[in-house]
Amino acid sequence: MVDLARLSFGAAAAERDVRRGLDAYFIESSAYTQMSSGIKTILVANRGAGKSAIFKTIAHRQRDAGGLVIELAPEDYSYEFLSSAMTRELDGAWAKLGAYATAWKYLLLVLIMKEVTRRHGRLRRGAESQIYTYLRDNHAGMSESPFDSFVSYLRRIESVKVGRFEAGIRTRELQHLYKLHEIDHLVAPLIRLCERSRVTVLVDELDRGWDSSEDAQACMTINDLSPNLRIRMSLRQELYDSIPAIYDDAQKFRDLIEVVTWDEEGLWQLIAGRIRHTVADCHTRDDDACWKAAFTRPAWSFRHMVDRSLGRPREIIQFCSHALDHARAHSARASVRITPRDILAVEPTYSAERTRDIAAEYRFGSPGLLGVFQTFRAGPEVWSRPELELFLLDMATGSVGLTPEARQWIDSREPETILELLWNVGFLTAADPAPTDPPPGPGRPGGADDRGGAASTGAGPAAEFGSWVDDIGFARQVRRPRPAPHSVHHFAIHPMFHRFVMAR
């Protein structure tokens, strides 16, 4: 019997999973290969799809290879803070006119200069010594937040744009600032230093309040300086989709963008790898055997969890971890397998967490989205298109109660626009006429004997269900691609949201 006392599915967030064995069970997907090799430099994915895991693994392996790595995490910069800290001119128009790109380029060059100075010590000779002198005279506070330099440079631009300067002086000062005149002479010696030490800059989740493609342009400009200097950045999918400037320059960016996607085979391998890493008896077992060791009904468990996810690794990890905690809490032994009963028991908690997480993920473009979800609570299980459009029309015209923040963007929107948003978020799905679970019966998951008792192997419906859940190949069947919303005639709330939204 397999000892599962040390079984763990790891942390849902890669930032907390690095020291728990992320590198050991990391899946080298095509997205990782493209980004690690430098073929692609912009990583686009939904939150929880593995952007941070890819960047953390690149950072770890680049350092092991002797390279210099600079990591900028979301907490290092905050556009939310920036929007409240900066003086506005014409509702922030001053910042749109190249200022963000210039400030980002300045920040990145300063960070790179700091890093090569740390590696090579005080530079005493030649043009390289100017880098040390500049940092000493202008950035002596090495402990300052990286974002401080960004904000400081933006404020310098702002002070010229909105200050009381004569036209000639203003033009000259702005030209100096936009062209990075004060550090332009340091670029050539910096490139020479990069020949001695490869430098990688990872800007993870450049998305908290971000609404322009200028930052991406800054990163790409620096990448053109040297093959030994590479800046990689990640963006959330929904944010990328909502940036007109990137669409306007699609040809310019397309060959640099790698989109993270997961199929069911990859998700199966993801969980199997974490089982294999933490359970000694599974170290040499294949993926199917790992699932069988940890789950009493591996195929049913996988199918149920995947159907109640948007196909993101974080969701499956979160669901598995909750189920494991429940199994241990309701057993006298630490070494216990996860049953369908455990999965069903934690589904309400999982559904509530994921619904709130998705609403928070879209809070910039669609604030108050959680309240919009909850308006469906009194509705039917399946909506015809006319019924749904009429309900959304009532919502847009004020007949359906909403929070003030949701009302601001819902008001006067076309029903089709709201429908498309709820579809893209994943909240709405096509109503499937065929049930995904087997019909209720003695062998239904959660029955008295679902930890391996006679009910799952007896005659009748129980036996049929028992053979169905043990068919591992069925768990990873090829699924039909999601249709376009305009081709769907009947809609339902996605199962991931359903338990929370429909709770009475």
C-alpha positions, 0 to 999 in steps of 0.5 A: 500500500502506498504511503501518502502521508507526505502527499502534497500538491504544492502551492497554487502560486509559483512564487510560494512553490519555488522552494517546495520543488517547482523545478523538480516537477516543472513541465517544460512546455512549448511556451517555456521553451520559446521563452527560455530560448529567447525566441519569444519575449512576451508571455501572455496567459490568464492568471493561474496559467503558469506565467510565474512558474515559467519565469521562476524556472527561467530565473533559477536556471539562468542563475545556475548557468552564471547569468545575471537575473533581475526579477520584477514582481507585481509588488515592485510596481503598481499602476494603481499607486501611480494613478493616485500619486501623479498629478493629472493633465487632461485626465492623464493624457501627459502620461500617454505621450511616450512618458511611460515608455521613456520611464520604463526604459530608464528604469530598466537601464538603471537596474541593469547597470546596478546589477552589472556593477554588483557583479563586476565591482567598482569599475575603475577604468575606461568608459565603464567607470562612468556607469559606477560614477553615475550610479554613485551620484544619482542612485546611491540609495541602492535599497530603494524600490525599483518603482521609485526610479520609474515614478521619479522619472515620470515626475520629472517629465510631468514637472516640465509638461505642466510647469511654467516654462517658456516654450523653448526651454520646455521643448529642450528639456522634454527632448533631453528627458525623452531621449534619456540624454543623461544616460545615453552615453552609458549605453555603449559601455553597458553593452560591452559589460553585457558581453562579459555577463549575460543579463536577463530581466523578467517583468512578471505580470505587467498588468495591475492597472496597465493600459498601454503598449508603451511599456512593451515597446520599451522592453523591445527597444532594449532587447535590440541593444545586445544579444546578451541582454534579454528582457521578458515580460508577461501579460494577462490574457484579458488585459492583452485582449483589451489593449487597442494599441497592441492590436493596432501594431499586431504585426510588430508584436505577433512574432514576439508573443507566446500564449500559454495554453494547457490541454488535459494531457498537460493538466494530468501530467501536472498533478502526477508530477506533484504526486511523484515528487512528494510520495516516495513510493511513486518516484518511479511510477508513470502518470496513470499510476500516480493518479491511481495511488492518490485517488480512489476514482482517478478518471472520475476525479480528474474529469469532475475537476477539469469540467469545473475549471477554466483549464488553468493549472492553479485551479486544478492544484487548488481543487486537489489540495482542498480535497486532500485536506478534507480527506485527512480531516475526516480520516484517522490516518494521515495516509489516505486516498482522495475519494469522490466524496472529498471532491464533492464536499469541497466543491462549494468552497472551491467554487466560491474562491474561484468565482471571487478570484475571477471577479477580482481578475477583471476588476480593472475593466469590469469592477463589481463583476461579482455582483453581476454574477450573482444577479443570475441566482434567481434565473433558470438553469438553462437560458435560451438566447432570447431569454438571456438577451432580455435579462441582460437588457433589463440589467443594462437599463437598470431594471436589475439591481447592481452595485454602483461600481458595476452600474458605471460600466453596465449602463447602456451597454448592448446585451450582446456586449455584456453577453460576450464579456460574460462568455469571455470571462468564462462565466457563461458556457454552452448548455450541454444536453448530455450530462457529464456525470453518470446518472444517480445510483448506488455507485454515485460518488459520495455514496457510503462505499466510495472509498473502495467498498462493495457498492462500487464493485457490485452489480447494476448501476454501481458496477457500471459506474465503477468501471467507468471511473477506472477507465483512465483513458476516458479522463483525457478524452479529446474535447470539442473546442469551445464554440463562438458565443454567436453560434450558441442558442442555449446558455448555462452558468459554467460549473466552476461558478455554478455552486457559488452563484446558485447557492441559496 
